Amino acid sequence: MTKFQKFDAGKPQWSGLVRLPGPAALLRTIARNEHGAAQYGRDNWRGVESPDRYKDALLRHAFSLCRGELLDEHTAYGPLHHTDAVIWNALALSELLPDEGK
């Protein structure tokens, strides 16, 4: 009988997402994404003319947090956490900015 083998070393372990700090934050970030999709269209964020728009949005939400504001009251879904907007904008930037090392 052959011993089971799986050559997945060095490959992304997607199941690790649930072990990241804040699974609730990930769910709220998904809600933030759905809010954006409903407001602007699904995957509309990919067509931005400059990733700087997401840097600006990230900083607006971060400075709101620095002022002590936890919730973004100006959404169609009701209040959403500013932290989740920071996370969402950081993810968009990470996706859109060029990899300098390649």
C-alpha positions as CSV (number, residue, x, y, z in Angstrom):
1,M,0.0,0.0,0.0
2,T,1.3,3.5,-0.9
3,K,1.7,6.1,1.8
4,F,-0.4,9.2,1.1
5,Q,1.6,12.1,-0.3
6,K,0.6,15.7,-0.9
7,F,3.1,18.2,-2.3
8,D,1.7,21.5,-1.0
9,A,4.6,22.9,0.8
10,G,5.1,26.6,-0.1
11,K,1.6,26.9,-1.6
12,P,-0.9,29.2,-0.1
13,Q,-2.9,27.6,2.7
14,W,-6.3,29.3,2.3
15,S,-7.7,27.5,5.3
16,G,-5.4,29.8,7.3
17,L,-7.7,32.7,6.7
18,V,-9.9,31.5,9.5
19,R,-7.0,31.6,11.9
20,L,-6.1,35.2,11.1
21,P,-6.8,37.7,13.8
22,G,-10.4,38.9,13.5
23,P,-12.6,36.5,11.5
24,A,-15.4,38.8,12.5
25,A,-13.5,41.7,10.8
26,L,-13.1,39.6,7.7
27,L,-16.9,39.1,7.6
28,R,-17.4,42.9,8.1
29,T,-14.9,43.5,5.3
30,I,-17.0,41.3,3.0
31,A,-20.0,43.3,4.0
32,R,-18.1,46.5,3.1
33,N,-17.3,44.9,-0.3
34,E,-20.9,44.1,-0.9
35,H,-21.9,47.6,0.0
36,G,-19.4,48.9,-2.6
37,A,-20.6,46.4,-5.2
38,A,-24.2,47.5,-4.7
39,Q,-23.3,51.1,-4.8
40,Y,-20.8,51.1,-7.7
41,G,-21.1,47.8,-9.4
42,R,-19.3,44.5,-8.8
43,D,-15.6,44.6,-9.5
44,N,-15.9,48.3,-10.4
45,W,-13.0,49.0,-8.1
46,R,-10.6,47.4,-10.6
47,G,-11.2,50.1,-13.1
48,V,-9.9,53.0,-10.9
49,E,-7.8,55.4,-12.9
50,S,-5.2,55.6,-10.0
51,P,-4.7,53.5,-7.0
52,D,-4.1,56.8,-5.1
53,R,-7.9,57.0,-4.8
54,Y,-7.7,53.9,-2.5
55,K,-4.8,55.4,-0.6
56,D,-6.9,58.6,0.0
57,A,-9.9,56.5,1.1
58,L,-7.7,54.4,3.4
59,L,-6.3,57.5,5.0
60,R,-9.7,59.2,5.4
61,H,-11.0,56.1,7.3
62,A,-7.8,55.8,9.3
63,F,-8.0,59.5,10.4
64,S,-11.7,59.0,11.3
65,L,-10.5,56.2,13.7
66,C,-7.8,58.5,15.0
67,R,-10.5,61.1,15.8
68,G,-12.3,58.4,17.8
69,E,-15.0,57.5,15.2
70,L,-15.6,53.8,15.1
71,L,-18.5,53.7,12.7
72,D,-18.9,55.1,9.2
73,E,-22.5,56.3,9.3
74,H,-22.6,57.2,5.5
75,T,-23.4,53.8,3.9
76,A,-26.4,52.3,2.3
77,Y,-26.1,49.3,4.6
78,G,-26.1,51.4,7.8
79,P,-23.1,52.0,9.9
80,L,-20.0,50.0,9.0
81,H,-16.7,50.0,10.8
82,H,-14.0,52.4,9.6
83,T,-11.4,49.6,10.4
84,D,-13.0,47.4,7.8
85,A,-12.9,50.2,5.2
86,V,-9.1,50.5,6.0
87,I,-8.8,46.7,5.5
88,W,-10.7,46.8,2.2
89,N,-8.8,49.7,0.8
90,A,-5.5,48.1,1.9
91,L,-6.5,44.9,0.0
92,A,-7.4,46.9,-3.1
93,L,-4.1,48.7,-3.0
94,S,-2.2,45.5,-2.5
95,E,-4.0,44.1,-5.6
96,L,-3.5,47.1,-7.8
97,L,-0.1,48.4,-6.9
98,P,2.8,47.0,-9.1
99,D,5.1,44.5,-7.5
100,E,8.4,46.3,-7.4
101,G,10.5,43.2,-6.9
102,K,9.3,41.6,-10.2
